Amino acid sequence: MRVLVTCALALTLPTGVFAAGGGDETAPPKPAVSCESGMVYDKKTKKCVTAKDSRLSPDDLYETVRRLAYAGKYQDAQLVLAAMPAQDDRALTYMGFTHRKMGNDAESMAFYTRALKVNPANILARSYMAQGMVEQGNIADAMAELRAIRSYGGEGTWAEASLRTAIATGQTFNY
């Protein structure tokens, strides 16, 4: 049965390049300027500023976190995440992601769970959490998260497609 499910999932995968993030987001571009650890490039001042700079919005910080995580700079991403509002579900999602990529499975699941308590419709948190489940061999729970993503309107998104790929192939994504 598992082989049939895997084959069926593989046949339904899109052939295009996946975007990184929830919904229709694209992979974050490589930063034009590289800042020191704990610093964020401020487009307005065109300078690197501390992540706790009050002029930066949560969206500015989130964009930097995504770029750092995409580049595999998980500890640097966590420094920026610490400057974001504590109950921001995007920040909690990326704390889960960075912990998972650093091998801290229990911490990652705790952060994903917190993100979903704040926003049950956070399909990116569901996808990343379920990819962690795939890494742990827990395909049944990953499939349940895939169904949840679809129930929240996430069919056809990167979150859904990347999870389908992970379930079908056993390979997860680094962004």
C-alpha positions in Angstrom: 0.0 0.0 0.0 2.8 2.4 0.9 4.4 1.9 -2.5 1.1 2.7 -4.2 0.7 5.9 -2.1 4.3 6.9 -2.9 3.8 6.4 -6.6 0.5 8.2 -6.7 2.0 11.2 -4.9 5.0 11.2 -7.2 2.8 11.3 -10.2 0.9 14.3 -8.9 4.0 16.5 -8.2 4.3 19.7 -10.2 7.2 19.8 -12.6 8.1 23.4 -12.0 10.6 24.8 -9.6 9.2 25.1 -6.0 9.1 28.5 -4.3 10.3 28.9 -0.8 7.8 29.9 1.9 4.1 29.6 2.3 1.6 30.3 -0.5 3.1 31.6 -3.7 6.3 33.1 -2.3 9.5 32.7 -4.2 12.9 31.7 -2.8 14.5 34.6 -1.1 17.0 36.4 -3.2 20.7 36.4 -2.2 21.3 39.6 -0.1 23.0 42.4 -2.0 24.9 43.3 1.2 26.1 40.9 3.8 25.8 42.1 7.4 27.6 40.8 10.5 25.9 38.3 12.7 22.9 39.8 14.6 22.7 42.7 12.1 20.0 43.4 9.4 20.4 45.4 6.2 18.0 48.4 6.4 16.9 49.3 2.9 15.9 52.8 4.0 19.2 53.8 5.5 21.2 51.4 3.2 23.2 50.3 6.3 23.5 47.2 8.5 21.7 47.9 11.8 21.1 45.8 14.9 18.2 43.5 14.6 16.6 45.2 17.6 16.6 48.6 15.8 13.1 50.1 16.3 12.9 51.3 12.7 12.8 47.7 11.4 9.3 46.2 11.0 8.6 42.5 11.7 8.4 42.1 7.9 11.9 43.5 7.5 13.1 41.0 10.1 11.2 38.1 8.6 12.7 38.8 5.2 16.2 38.7 6.7 15.4 35.5 8.6 14.3 33.8 5.4 17.4 34.8 3.6 19.7 33.6 6.5 17.8 30.3 6.8 17.9 29.7 3.0 21.7 30.3 3.2 22.0 27.7 6.0 22.9 30.4 8.6 20.6 29.0 11.2 22.2 30.5 14.3 22.3 34.0 12.7 18.6 33.6 11.8 17.9 32.8 15.4 19.6 36.0 16.5 17.2 38.0 14.2 14.2 35.9 15.3 14.9 36.9 18.9 14.2 40.5 17.9 10.7 39.6 16.5 7.5 39.6 18.6 7.5 36.5 20.7 4.1 35.3 19.5 4.5 36.0 15.8 3.6 32.7 14.2 6.1 33.3 11.4 8.9 33.8 13.9 7.8 30.6 15.7 7.8 28.7 12.4 11.3 29.7 11.6 12.5 29.0 15.1 11.1 25.5 14.5 12.8 25.3 11.1 16.2 26.5 12.3 16.1 24.1 15.3 15.2 21.2 13.1 18.0 22.0 10.7 20.4 22.1 13.6 19.2 18.7 14.8 17.1 19.9 17.7 14.0 17.8 16.9 12.2 18.2 20.2 12.6 22.0 20.2 11.6 22.3 16.6 8.3 20.5 17.2 7.6 22.6 20.2 8.0 25.8 18.1 5.9 24.5 15.3 3.2 23.6 17.8 3.3 27.1 19.3 3.1 28.6 15.8 0.0 26.5 15.1 -1.7 27.5 18.4 -1.2 31.2 17.3 -2.4 30.5 13.8 -3.8 27.1 13.0 -3.9 28.1 9.3 -0.2 28.5 9.1 0.4 26.1 6.3 4.2 26.7 6.2 4.5 25.7 9.9 2.4 22.6 9.0 4.7 21.7 6.1 7.9 22.2 7.9 6.6 20.3 10.9 5.5 17.4 8.7 8.8 17.4 6.9 10.4 16.8 10.3 8.0 14.0 10.8 9.1 12.5 7.4 12.7 12.7 8.6 11.7 10.8 11.7 9.9 8.2 9.6 6.4 9.3 10.9 4.7 9.2 7.5 1.1 8.8 8.9 1.3 12.0 10.9 2.9 13.8 7.9 0.0 12.7 5.7 -2.4 14.1 8.3 -0.6 17.5 8.1 -0.8 17.3 4.3 -4.6 16.9 4.6 -4.7 19.8 7.1 -2.7 22.0 4.7 -5.3 21.2 2.0 -8.2 21.9 4.3 -6.8 25.4 5.0 -6.8 26.1 1.3 -3.1 25.3 0.7 -3.5 23.0 -2.2 -1.1 24.0 -5.0 1.1 26.0 -2.7 4.8 25.5 -2.1 4.0 24.3 1.4 1.8 21.5 0.0 4.0 20.6 -2.9 7.2 20.4 -0.8 5.5 18.2 1.7 4.1 15.9 -1.0 7.6 15.6 -2.4 9.0 14.8 1.0 6.4 12.1 1.7 7.0 10.6 -1.8 10.8 10.7 -1.8 11.8 10.9 1.8 13.8 14.1 1.0 13.0 17.3 2.7 13.8 20.9 1.8 16.5 23.2 3.2 14.4 26.4 2.7 
